[in-house]
């Protein structure tokens, strides 16, 4: 499969065409901004995505391993048991049939 032209090649080709046109007596008038000479209905411009040499990648395997170990260590932690303070006995007053207090009783709950 033929490799598509890079942006630099397309730019050089366009400059050569322009110089050739001007050398043969052509004249460039004012061209409105945004106007293209290429009819996209006939053939769309295919801009290459990857034209340069591939860049070297920075290996991060050791960083990923460190993060994974840290995550595993956090998952292995057991929650600390919280000791609740002993509740004080609840004071209850026992009343007689007439609503007079008879005695005080303390109950653990």
Backbone as JSON Lines, residues from 0, in Angstrom:
{"i":0,"aa":"X","n":[0.84,-1.17,0.0],"ca":[0.0,0.0,0.0],"c":[0.89,1.24,0.0]}
{"i":1,"aa":"X","n":[0.54,2.2,-0.82],"ca":[1.33,3.41,-0.95],"c":[1.08,4.33,0.24]}
{"i":2,"aa":"X","n":[2.17,4.88,0.8],"ca":[2.08,5.75,1.95],"c":[1.56,7.12,1.52]}
{"i":3,"aa":"X","n":[0.59,7.69,2.24],"ca":[0.08,9.02,1.86],"c":[1.16,10.08,2.07]}
{"i":4,"aa":"X","n":[1.1,11.18,1.32],"ca":[2.14,12.21,1.46],"c":[2.02,12.91,2.81]}
{"i":5,"aa":"X","n":[3.17,13.32,3.35],"ca":[3.17,14.02,4.62],"c":[2.8,15.49,4.4]}
{"i":6,"aa":"X","n":[2.57,16.22,5.47],"ca":[2.21,17.63,5.35],"c":[3.34,18.42,4.71]}
{"i":7,"aa":"X","n":[4.58,18.09,5.06],"ca":[5.73,18.79,4.47],"c":[5.79,18.57,2.96]}
{"i":8,"aa":"X","n":[5.55,17.32,2.54],"ca":[5.57,17.03,1.11],"c":[4.44,17.76,0.39]}
{"i":9,"aa":"X","n":[3.25,17.79,0.99],"ca":[2.13,18.5,0.37],"c":[2.42,20.0,0.26]}
{"i":10,"aa":"X","n":[3.06,20.57,1.31],"ca":[3.38,21.99,1.3],"c":[4.42,22.3,0.2]}
{"i":11,"aa":"X","n":[5.46,21.45,0.11],"ca":[6.48,21.65,-0.94],"c":[5.87,21.55,-2.33]}
{"i":12,"aa":"X","n":[4.98,20.59,-2.55],"ca":[4.33,20.4,-3.84],"c":[3.49,21.64,-4.21]}
{"i":13,"aa":"X","n":[2.76,22.18,-3.24],"ca":[1.94,23.37,-3.47],"c":[2.82,24.58,-3.79]}
{"i":14,"aa":"X","n":[3.93,24.73,-3.07],"ca":[4.85,25.84,-3.36],"c":[5.44,25.73,-4.77]}
{"i":15,"aa":"X","n":[5.8,24.52,-5.18],"ca":[6.33,24.32,-6.55],"c":[5.28,24.69,-7.6]}
{"i":16,"aa":"X","n":[4.04,24.26,-7.38],"ca":[2.98,24.6,-8.32],"c":[2.77,26.11,-8.41]}
{"i":17,"aa":"X","n":[2.82,26.78,-7.26],"ca":[2.62,28.24,-7.24],"c":[3.76,28.93,-7.98]}
{"i":18,"aa":"X","n":[5.02,28.53,-7.71],"ca":[6.17,29.14,-8.41],"c":[6.08,28.91,-9.92]}
{"i":19,"aa":"X","n":[5.68,27.7,-10.31],"ca":[5.56,27.38,-11.73],"c":[4.48,28.25,-12.39]}
{"i":20,"aa":"X","n":[3.38,28.43,-11.72],"ca":[2.28,29.26,-12.25],"c":[2.73,30.71,-12.42]}
{"i":21,"aa":"X","n":[3.41,31.23,-11.4],"ca":[3.89,32.62,-11.49],"c":[4.97,32.77,-12.56]}
{"i":22,"aa":"X","n":[5.83,31.76,-12.73],"ca":[6.9,31.82,-13.73],"c":[6.33,31.82,-15.15]}
{"i":23,"aa":"X","n":[5.23,31.1,-15.37],"ca":[4.61,31.04,-16.69],"c":[3.75,32.27,-16.99]}
{"i":24,"aa":"X","n":[3.78,33.27,-16.12],"ca":[3.05,34.5,-16.39],"c":[1.73,34.57,-15.67]}
{"i":25,"aa":"X","n":[1.46,33.65,-14.81],"ca":[0.2,33.69,-14.06],"c":[0.2,34.83,-13.05]}
{"i":26,"aa":"X","n":[-0.96,35.18,-12.64],"ca":[-1.1,36.3,-11.7],"c":[-2.04,35.88,-10.58]}
{"i":27,"aa":"X","n":[-1.66,36.24,-9.36],"ca":[-2.5,35.9,-8.21],"c":[-3.23,37.15,-7.77]}
{"i":28,"aa":"X","n":[-4.53,37.04,-7.76],"ca":[-5.36,38.15,-7.28],"c":[-5.74,37.87,-5.83]}
{"i":29,"aa":"X","n":[-6.5,38.76,-5.25],"ca":[-6.92,38.57,-3.87],"c":[-7.82,37.34,-3.77]}
{"i":30,"aa":"X","n":[-7.49,36.47,-2.86],"ca":[-8.28,35.25,-2.64],"c":[-8.94,35.38,-1.27]}
{"i":31,"aa":"X","n":[-10.25,35.25,-1.24],"ca":[-10.92,35.37,0.06],"c":[-10.47,34.27,1.02]}
{"i":32,"aa":"X","n":[-10.46,34.61,2.3],"ca":[-10.05,33.66,3.32],"c":[-11.05,32.52,3.41]}
{"i":33,"aa":"X","n":[-10.54,31.3,3.57],"ca":[-11.41,30.14,3.73],"c":[-11.77,29.46,2.43]}
{"i":34,"aa":"X","n":[-11.41,30.05,1.26],"ca":[-11.72,29.45,-0.02],"c":[-10.63,28.45,-0.37]}
{"i":35,"aa":"X","n":[-11.01,27.29,-0.87],"ca":[-10.05,26.26,-1.22],"c":[-10.16,25.96,-2.72]}
{"i":36,"aa":"X","n":[-9.04,25.59,-3.29],"ca":[-9.02,25.23,-4.7],"c":[-9.43,23.78,-4.9]}
{"i":37,"aa":"X","n":[-9.48,23.03,-3.85],"ca":[-9.81,21.61,-3.94],"c":[-11.32,21.45,-3.8]}
{"i":38,"aa":"X","n":[-11.89,20.75,-4.77],"ca":[-13.32,20.46,-4.71],"c":[-13.48,19.18,-3.89]}
{"i":39,"aa":"X","n":[-13.95,19.31,-2.66],"ca":[-14.04,18.16,-1.77],"c":[-15.1,17.17,-2.21]}
{"i":40,"aa":"X","n":[-16.04,17.6,-3.04],"ca":[-17.05,16.67,-3.53],"c":[-16.42,15.65,-4.48]}
{"i":41,"aa":"X","n":[-15.36,16.08,-5.2],"ca":[-14.69,15.18,-6.13],"c":[-13.68,14.31,-5.4]}
{"i":42,"aa":"X","n":[-12.78,14.94,-4.65],"ca":[-11.77,14.18,-3.9],"c":[-11.45,14.93,-2.63]}
{"i":43,"aa":"X","n":[-11.71,14.29,-1.53],"ca":[-11.42,14.9,-0.24],"c":[-9.92,14.85,0.05]}
{"i":44,"aa":"X","n":[-9.44,15.83,0.8],"ca":[-8.03,15.85,1.18],"c":[-7.85,14.89,2.35]}
{"i":45,"aa":"X","n":[-6.92,13.98,2.2],"ca":[-6.63,13.02,3.26],"c":[-5.36,13.47,3.96]}
{"i":46,"aa":"X","n":[-5.51,13.95,5.17],"ca":[-4.37,14.4,5.94],"c":[-3.79,13.22,6.7]}
{"i":47,"aa":"X","n":[-2.5,12.99,6.56],"ca":[-1.9,11.87,7.29],"c":[-1.88,12.15,8.79]}
{"i":48,"aa":"X","n":[-2.07,11.11,9.57],"ca":[-2.08,11.27,11.02],"c":[-0.69,11.05,11.59]}
{"i":49,"aa":"X","n":[-0.08,9.92,11.26],"ca":[1.24,9.58,11.79],"c":[2.26,9.64,10.66]}
{"i":50,"aa":"X","n":[3.08,10.69,10.64],"ca":[4.06,10.81,9.56],"c":[5.48,10.75,10.08]}
{"i":51,"aa":"X","n":[5.7,11.08,11.34],"ca":[7.05,11.1,11.89],"c":[7.46,9.74,12.42]}
{"i":52,"aa":"X","n":[8.71,9.69,12.9],"ca":[9.21,8.46,13.5],"c":[8.54,8.27,14.86]}
{"i":53,"aa":"X","n":[8.32,7.03,15.24],"ca":[7.7,6.81,16.56],"c":[8.63,7.26,17.67]}
{"i":54,"aa":"X","n":[8.07,7.87,18.69],"ca":[8.86,8.37,19.81],"c":[9.08,7.27,20.82]}
{"i":55,"aa":"X","n":[10.17,7.38,21.54],"ca":[10.46,6.42,22.6],"c":[9.51,6.66,23.76]}
{"i":56,"aa":"X","n":[8.97,5.6,24.31],"ca":[8.04,5.68,25.43],"c":[8.81,5.52,26.74]}
{"i":57,"aa":"X","n":[8.32,6.16,27.76],"ca":[8.93,6.04,29.08],"c":[8.28,4.86,29.79]}
{"i":58,"aa":"X","n":[9.08,3.84,30.16],"ca":[8.48,2.7,30.83],"c":[8.04,3.08,32.25]}
{"i":59,"aa":"X","n":[6.83,2.7,32.62],"ca":[6.29,3.03,33.94],"c":[5.86,1.78,34.69]}
{"i":60,"aa":"X","n":[6.42,0.63,34.3],"ca":[6.02,-0.62,34.94],"c":[6.32,-0.61,36.43]}
{"i":61,"aa":"X","n":[7.48,-0.05,36.83],"ca":[7.82,-0.03,38.25],"c":[6.86,0.85,39.04]}
{"i":62,"aa":"X","n":[6.39,1.94,38.44],"ca":[5.43,2.82,39.11],"c":[4.09,2.1,39.28]}
{"i":63,"aa":"X","n":[3.66,1.38,38.25],"ca":[2.41,0.63,38.32],"c":[2.49,-0.46,39.38]}
{"i":64,"aa":"X","n":[3.64,-1.15,39.45],"ca":[3.82,-2.19,40.47],"c":[3.74,-1.59,41.87]}
{"i":65,"aa":"X","n":[4.37,-0.43,42.07],"ca":[4.32,0.23,43.37],"c":[2.9,0.59,43.75]}
{"i":66,"aa":"X","n":[2.15,1.13,42.81],"ca":[0.75,1.5,43.08],"c":[-0.08,0.26,43.41]}
{"i":67,"aa":"X","n":[0.13,-0.82,42.69],"ca":[-0.62,-2.05,42.95],"c":[-0.31,-2.61,44.34]}
{"i":68,"aa":"X","n":[0.98,-2.59,44.72],"ca":[1.36,-3.07,46.04],"c":[0.73,-2.21,47.14]}
{"i":69,"aa":"X","n":[0.72,-0.9,46.93],"ca":[0.12,0.0,47.91],"c":[-1.38,-0.27,48.05]}
{"i":70,"aa":"X","n":[-2.06,-0.49,46.92],"ca":[-3.49,-0.78,46.95],"c":[-3.77,-2.09,47.68]}
{"i":71,"aa":"X","n":[-2.96,-3.12,47.4],"ca":[-3.14,-4.41,48.07],"c":[-2.91,-4.28,49.57]}
{"i":72,"aa":"X","n":[-1.93,-3.48,49.96],"ca":[-1.66,-3.29,51.38],"c":[-2.84,-2.6,52.07]}
{"i":73,"aa":"X","n":[-3.47,-1.67,51.39],"ca":[-4.63,-1.0,51.98],"c":[-5.81,-1.95,52.11]}
{"i":74,"aa":"X","n":[-5.97,-2.86,51.17],"ca":[-7.08,-3.8,51.22],"c":[-6.88,-4.85,52.32]}
{"i":75,"aa":"X","n":[-5.61,-5.14,52.67],"ca":[-5.33,-6.16,53.67],"c":[-5.49,-5.64,55.1]}
{"i":76,"aa":"X","n":[-5.57,-4.36,55.28],"ca":[-5.69,-3.8,56.62],"c":[-7.02,-4.23,57.25]}
{"i":77,"aa":"X","n":[-6.95,-4.55,58.54],"ca":[-8.17,-4.88,59.25],"c":[-8.58,-3.65,60.05]}
{"i":78,"aa":"X","n":[-9.84,-3.39,60.1],"ca":[-10.28,-2.21,60.84],"c":[-10.04,-2.41,62.34]}
{"i":79,"aa":"X","n":[-9.66,-1.35,62.99],"ca":[-9.42,-1.4,64.43],"c":[-10.77,-1.52,65.14]}
{"i":80,"aa":"X","n":[-10.78,-2.36,66.18],"ca":[-12.0,-2.5,66.94],"c":[-12.13,-1.31,67.88]}
{"i":81,"aa":"X","n":[-13.28,-0.73,67.89],"ca":[-13.52,0.43,68.74],"c":[-14.16,-0.06,70.02]}
{"i":82,"aa":"X","n":[-13.53,0.24,71.12],"ca":[-14.08,-0.16,72.41],"c":[-15.03,0.93,72.87]}
{"i":83,"aa":"X","n":[-16.23,0.51,73.11],"ca":[-17.23,1.45,73.57],"c":[-17.11,1.62,75.08]}
{"i":84,"aa":"X","n":[-17.36,2.81,75.49],"ca":[-17.32,3.07,76.92],"c":[-18.48,2.34,77.59]}
{"i":85,"aa":"X","n":[-18.23,1.85,78.77],"ca":[-19.29,1.15,79.49],"c":[-20.38,2.15,79.82]}
{"i":86,"aa":"X","n":[-21.59,1.7,79.6],"ca":[-22.71,2.58,79.89],"c":[-22.98,2.59,81.39]}
{"i":87,"aa":"X","n":[-23.32,3.73,81.85],"ca":[-23.63,3.86,83.26],"c":[-25.01,3.25,83.51]}
{"i":88,"aa":"X","n":[-25.2,2.71,84.67],"ca":[-26.52,2.16,84.98],"c":[-27.57,3.27,84.93]}
{"i":89,"aa":"X","n":[-28.73,2.92,84.43],"ca":[-29.8,3.89,84.29],"c":[-30.6,3.97,85.6]}
{"i":90,"aa":"X","n":[-30.84,5.19,86.01],"ca":[-31.55,5.43,87.26],"c":[-33.05,5.42,87.01]}
{"i":91,"aa":"X","n":[-33.78,4.59,87.74],"ca":[-35.23,4.54,87.64],"c":[-35.84,4.74,89.03]}
{"i":92,"aa":"X","n":[-36.86,5.5,89.08],"ca":[-37.55,5.73,90.34],"c":[-38.83,4.9,90.31]}
{"i":93,"aa":"X","n":[-39.06,4.12,91.33],"ca":[-40.25,3.28,91.45],"c":[-41.27,4.06,92.29]}
{"i":94,"aa":"X","n":[-42.48,4.21,91.73],"ca":[-43.54,4.97,92.39],"c":[-44.6,4.02,92.93]}
{"i":95,"aa":"X","n":[-45.28,4.43,93.98],"ca":[-46.39,3.63,94.49],"c":[-47.67,3.98,93.74]}
{"i":96,"aa":"X","n":[-48.79,3.43,94.15],"ca":[-50.06,3.65,93.47],"c":[-50.54,5.1,93.52]}
{"i":97,"aa":"X","n":[-50.07,5.84,94.46],"ca":[-50.5,7.23,94.62],"c":[-49.54,8.21,93.97]}
{"i":98,"aa":"X","n":[-48.46,7.71,93.31],"ca":[-47.5,8.57,92.63],"c":[-46.38,9.08,93.52]}
{"i":99,"aa":"X","n":[-46.28,8.49,94.71],"ca":[-45.2,8.88,95.62],"c":[-43.99,8.0,95.34]}
{"i":100,"aa":"X","n":[-42.78,8.58,95.31],"ca":[-41.58,7.75,95.07],"c":[-41.32,6.83,96.26]}
{"i":101,"aa":"X","n":[-41.07,5.54,95.9],"ca":[-40.77,4.56,96.93],"c":[-39.28,4.35,97.09]}
{"i":102,"aa":"X","n":[-38.63,4.12,95.95],"ca":[-37.18,3.85,95.99],"c":[-36.55,4.14,94.63]}
{"i":103,"aa":"X","n":[-35.23,4.15,94.59],"ca":[-34.47,4.38,93.36],"c":[-33.8,3.06,92.99]}
{"i":104,"aa":"X","n":[-33.98,2.64,91.73],"ca":[-33.39,1.39,91.23],"c":[-32.47,1.74,90.05]}
{"i":105,"aa":"X","n":[-31.28,1.14,90.06],"ca":[-30.33,1.34,88.94],"c":[-30.31,0.08,88.09]}
{"i":106,"aa":"X","n":[-30.53,0.22,86.78],"ca":[-30.57,-0.93,85.87],"c":[-29.49,-0.8,84.79]}
{"i":107,"aa":"X","n":[-28.81,-1.91,84.5],"ca":[-27.82,-1.94,83.4],"c":[-28.54,-2.25,82.11]}
{"i":108,"aa":"X","n":[-28.21,-1.49,81.06],"ca":[-28.83,-1.78,79.78],"c":[-27.8,-1.86,78.7]}
